[in-house]
Amino acid sequence: MQRQRLTRISAWLAACAVLLGVFALYTQPDFLVVLANQVWACF
């Protein structure tokens, strides 16, 4: 029971860390320009 709870909390913390990292990248305008150029290059 305790191990399952620890696993669930760890998974939530990992998901939140990933989301915060993605949000931090989107606050940088240079990153958005590079991302837009890469997406546009696919077409």
N, CA, C and O atoms as CSV, one atom per row, in Angstrom:
chain,resi,resn,atom,element,x,y,z
A,1,MET,N,N,0.830,-1.192,0.000
A,1,MET,CA,C,0.000,0.000,0.000
A,1,MET,C,C,0.875,1.257,0.000
A,1,MET,O,O,0.638,2.187,-0.772
A,2,GLN,N,N,1.865,1.275,0.855
A,2,GLN,CA,C,2.755,2.432,0.955
A,2,GLN,C,C,3.578,2.600,-0.326
A,2,GLN,O,O,3.802,3.722,-0.781
A,3,ARG,N,N,4.024,1.490,-0.901
A,3,ARG,CA,C,4.833,1.547,-2.117
A,3,ARG,C,C,4.006,2.070,-3.290
A,3,ARG,O,O,4.513,2.839,-4.107
A,4,GLN,N,N,2.754,1.665,-3.380
A,4,GLN,CA,C,1.879,2.128,-4.456
A,4,GLN,C,C,1.637,3.635,-4.339
A,4,GLN,O,O,1.605,4.344,-5.344
A,5,ARG,N,N,1.469,4.107,-3.131
A,5,ARG,CA,C,1.258,5.541,-2.908
A,5,ARG,C,C,2.510,6.334,-3.282
A,5,ARG,O,O,2.407,7.401,-3.888
A,6,LEU,N,N,3.673,5.828,-2.931
A,6,LEU,CA,C,4.929,6.489,-3.265
A,6,LEU,C,C,5.139,6.523,-4.776
A,6,LEU,O,O,5.615,7.521,-5.315
A,7,THR,N,N,4.790,5.445,-5.452
A,7,THR,CA,C,4.911,5.395,-6.909
A,7,THR,C,C,3.983,6.413,-7.559
A,7,THR,O,O,4.384,7.098,-8.501
A,8,ARG,N,N,2.766,6.523,-7.077
A,8,ARG,CA,C,1.800,7.467,-7.638
A,8,ARG,C,C,2.266,8.911,-7.419
A,8,ARG,O,O,2.163,9.735,-8.328
A,9,ILE,N,N,2.769,9.220,-6.241
A,9,ILE,CA,C,3.268,10.565,-5.959
A,9,ILE,C,C,4.477,10.877,-6.832
A,9,ILE,O,O,4.602,11.992,-7.338
A,10,SER,N,N,5.352,9.920,-7.010
A,10,SER,CA,C,6.524,10.119,-7.866
A,10,SER,C,C,6.120,10.373,-9.314
A,10,SER,O,O,6.720,11.212,-9.986
A,11,ALA,N,N,5.126,9.669,-9.790
A,11,ALA,CA,C,4.653,9.859,-11.161
A,11,ALA,C,C,4.060,11.255,-11.334
A,11,ALA,O,O,4.313,11.908,-12.346
A,12,TRP,N,N,3.283,11.718,-10.372
A,12,TRP,CA,C,2.715,13.065,-10.443
A,12,TRP,C,C,3.808,14.128,-10.408
A,12,TRP,O,O,3.738,15.114,-11.143
A,13,LEU,N,N,4.800,13.939,-9.573
A,13,LEU,CA,C,5.900,14.903,-9.502
A,13,LEU,C,C,6.694,14.944,-10.808
A,13,LEU,O,O,7.096,16.015,-11.261
A,14,ALA,N,N,6.916,13.785,-11.404
A,14,ALA,CA,C,7.632,13.736,-12.676
A,14,ALA,C,C,6.823,14.423,-13.774
A,14,ALA,O,O,7.387,15.156,-14.587
A,15,ALA,N,N,5.522,14.199,-13.808
A,15,ALA,CA,C,4.668,14.832,-14.815
A,15,ALA,C,C,4.659,16.350,-14.636
A,15,ALA,O,O,4.713,17.089,-15.620
A,16,CYS,N,N,4.593,16.810,-13.413
A,16,CYS,CA,C,4.616,18.257,-13.150
A,16,CYS,C,C,5.952,18.870,-13.548
A,16,CYS,O,O,5.987,19.982,-14.074
A,17,ALA,N,N,7.045,18.166,-13.305
A,17,ALA,CA,C,8.364,18.668,-13.689
A,17,ALA,C,C,8.479,18.788,-15.202
A,17,ALA,O,O,9.044,19.760,-15.703
A,18,VAL,N,N,7.954,17.819,-15.930
A,18,VAL,CA,C,7.986,17.876,-17.401
A,18,VAL,C,C,7.154,19.045,-17.897
A,18,VAL,O,O,7.587,19.778,-18.786
A,19,LEU,N,N,5.974,19.230,-17.340
A,19,LEU,CA,C,5.116,20.337,-17.764
A,19,LEU,C,C,5.742,21.690,-17.463
A,19,LEU,O,O,5.633,22.611,-18.273
A,20,LEU,N,N,6.387,21.827,-16.326
A,20,LEU,CA,C,7.067,23.079,-16.003
A,20,LEU,C,C,8.237,23.335,-16.945
A,20,LEU,O,O,8.494,24.477,-17.325
A,21,GLY,N,N,8.938,22.282,-17.317
A,21,GLY,CA,C,10.044,22.433,-18.265
A,21,GLY,C,C,9.560,22.885,-19.626
A,21,GLY,O,O,10.182,23.743,-20.252
A,22,VAL,N,N,8.456,22.319,-20.092
A,22,VAL,CA,C,7.891,22.730,-21.383
A,22,VAL,C,C,7.411,24.172,-21.305
A,22,VAL,O,O,7.623,24.943,-22.241
A,23,PHE,N,N,6.779,24.541,-20.222
A,23,PHE,CA,C,6.331,25.921,-20.057
A,23,PHE,C,C,7.513,26.883,-20.058
A,23,PHE,O,O,7.425,27.962,-20.644
A,24,ALA,N,N,8.602,26.517,-19.422
A,24,ALA,CA,C,9.790,27.373,-19.399
A,24,ALA,C,C,10.351,27.559,-20.802
A,24,ALA,O,O,10.826,28.646,-21.129
A,25,LEU,N,N,10.308,26.528,-21.639
A,25,LEU,CA,C,10.790,26.667,-23.011
A,25,LEU,C,C,9.892,27.602,-23.818
A,25,LEU,O,O,10.389,28.372,-24.640
A,26,TYR,N,N,8.599,27.547,-23.600
A,26,TYR,CA,C,7.679,28.381,-24.367
A,26,TYR,C,C,7.746,29.849,-23.966
A,26,TYR,O,O,7.227,30.695,-24.694
A,27,THR,N,N,8.357,30.180,-22.851
A,27,THR,CA,C,8.494,31.581,-22.457
A,27,THR,C,C,9.706,32.234,-23.111
A,27,THR,O,O,9.932,33.431,-22.935
A,28,GLN,N,N,10.483,31.464,-23.860
A,28,GLN,CA,C,11.651,32.002,-24.549
A,28,GLN,C,C,11.299,32.220,-26.024
A,28,GLN,O,O,11.046,31.255,-26.745
A,29,PRO,N,N,11.279,33.471,-26.473
A,29,PRO,CA,C,10.884,33.754,-27.855
A,29,PRO,C,C,11.798,33.093,-28.888
A,29,PRO,O,O,11.322,32.662,-29.938
A,30,ASP,N,N,13.089,33.007,-28.612
A,30,ASP,CA,C,14.009,32.379,-29.568
A,30,ASP,C,C,13.649,30.920,-29.808
A,30,ASP,O,O,13.723,30.434,-30.936
A,31,PHE,N,N,13.267,30.238,-28.767
A,31,PHE,CA,C,12.873,28.839,-28.902
A,31,PHE,C,C,11.637,28.715,-29.794
A,31,PHE,O,O,11.552,27.813,-30.627
A,32,LEU,N,N,10.683,29.628,-29.613
A,32,LEU,CA,C,9.469,29.566,-30.422
A,32,LEU,C,C,9.773,29.801,-31.900
A,32,LEU,O,O,9.161,29.176,-32.765
A,33,VAL,N,N,10.711,30.694,-32.192
A,33,VAL,CA,C,11.071,30.950,-33.585
A,33,VAL,C,C,11.729,29.713,-34.188
A,33,VAL,O,O,11.407,29.330,-35.312
A,34,VAL,N,N,12.640,29.091,-33.461
A,34,VAL,CA,C,13.302,27.885,-33.953
A,34,VAL,C,C,12.277,26.769,-34.155
A,34,VAL,O,O,12.315,26.068,-35.166
A,35,LEU,N,N,11.377,26.606,-33.216
A,35,LEU,CA,C,10.348,25.574,-33.334
A,35,LEU,C,C,9.453,25.824,-34.539
A,35,LEU,O,O,9.138,24.892,-35.279
A,36,ALA,N,N,9.039,27.077,-34.744
A,36,ALA,CA,C,8.198,27.407,-35.895
A,36,ALA,C,C,8.943,27.141,-37.201
A,36,ALA,O,O,8.351,26.636,-38.154
A,37,ASN,N,N,10.221,27.470,-37.257
A,37,ASN,CA,C,11.007,27.216,-38.469
A,37,ASN,C,C,11.134,25.718,-38.751
A,37,ASN,O,O,11.085,25.299,-39.908
A,38,GLN,N,N,11.296,24.917,-37.711
A,38,GLN,CA,C,11.408,23.482,-37.904
A,38,GLN,C,C,10.091,22.877,-38.375
A,38,GLN,O,O,10.082,21.996,-39.235
A,39,VAL,N,N,8.994,23.343,-37.821
A,39,VAL,CA,C,7.688,22.841,-38.248
A,39,VAL,C,C,7.420,23.261,-39.685
A,39,VAL,O,O,6.934,22.464,-40.486
A,40,TRP,N,N,7.737,24.518,-40.017
A,40,TRP,CA,C,7.501,25.013,-41.368
A,40,TRP,C,C,8.368,24.269,-42.383
A,40,TRP,O,O,7.945,24.073,-43.523
A,41,ALA,N,N,9.579,23.852,-41.987
A,41,ALA,CA,C,10.470,23.138,-42.892
A,41,ALA,C,C,9.915,21.751,-43.270
A,41,ALA,O,O,10.316,21.180,-44.284
A,42,CYS,N,N,9.020,21.227,-42.478
A,42,CYS,CA,C,8.433,19.922,-42.786
A,42,CYS,C,C,7.507,19.987,-43.987
A,42,CYS,O,O,7.253,18.965,-44.625
A,43,PHE,N,N,6.998,21.170,-44.307
A,43,PHE,CA,C,6.070,21.320,-45.423
A,43,PHE,C,C,6.843,21.866,-46.575
A,43,PHE,O,O,6.281,22.085,-47.648
